[in-house]
Amino acid sequence: MEHVSLSRIGVVGRGRLGSALATALREAGHQVSGPAGRGELPEGDAIVLCVPDSEISAAAAAVAGAAPLIGHTSGATPLAALGPAGDVERFGLHPLQTFSGGESDAARFAGCRCAVAGSTPAAAEAAASLARSLGMVPFEIADEQRPAYHAAASIASNFLVALEAAAEEVAGAAGLDPEEARAALAPLVRTTVENWAELGPRRALTGPVARGDELTVAAQRAAVREAAPQLETLFDVMVERARALVEKVPA
């Protein structure tokens, strides 16, 4: 593929990521067409599909011939899904970030990592160039690595939300309504995540399991069973994982 100018970018998809990406690209100096909705065809030197994984192939077919470079923003989907776009270069661009649909979403690209891929080295470099233009740090991910990569991202983000929802539910037995529980627990969660990022999981672990205080662990388990019995199995699994960290020999 000859060098393709990336001054004009088409974005397909009006969801959280598509809207944030279009705004961020404009703020970075790109000329942006979109985000386009269903049945609309954006223009550009490259077109980025910000659609659900199951719709990537159909969206690729819809933009066939519209640009020499077609990409998707899925972390889990291989580049082969872009095949219906025809004889074009394909790329992947997956910001390792979460978007809530708020006004600050466009600023969330800066500083985060971004998984990129390309059907050719030039396509991969085009994806990396787009990532860098938004202040992201690109790294290449091969198709065969995508399932593990995306599972790690889901555990780190989606499962964390589910875990905090469980904590919020148990806090109800202590007399805290959901909003109060979030306000009380959020500083603890933020510091814990910062410690994990800086120190690693073993050194960041605190609390009764880390101290070997089995009486407190047993009391907590009983409280969980009474407050939210459906969470007892989750509690046991997390205690086991915490114990495994305590027993792990430092590298």
Number of C-alpha atoms within 10 A of each C-alpha: 11 7 9 13 11 17 15 17 25 24 28 27 22 18 17 17 23 23 21 23 27 26 18 22 21 17 15 13 12 18 18 22 18 23 25 20 15 10 10 13 20 21 19 23 17 26 29 27 29 27 23 13 16 10 12 24 19 15 24 24 14 16 21 19 14 19 18 19 26 29 28 30 23 21 24 17 18 19 22 12 19 25 18 17 25 15 11 20 22 29 30 31 28 22 24 18 16 14 16 11 14 9 8 10 19 22 15 19 24 17 13 15 18 25 24 29 27 25 14 13 12 17 25 23 18 25 30 24 17 21 25 17 18 22 19 21 20 24 16 16 19 13 17 10 11 17 14 12 16 17 14 13 16 13 12 11 14 13 13 13 13 12 15 16 15 17 17 20 19 22 21 15 14 11 10 16 13 16 9 14 20 17 11 14 14 13 11 11 14 11 12 16 15 13 15 15 11 11 12 12 16 18 14 16 19 13 11 16 20 18 10 12 11 12 11 13 17 12 11 14 19 14 16 23 16 14 17 16 15 12 18 17 13 14 19 13 11 13 17 13 13 20 16 13 17 19 11 10 8 8 3
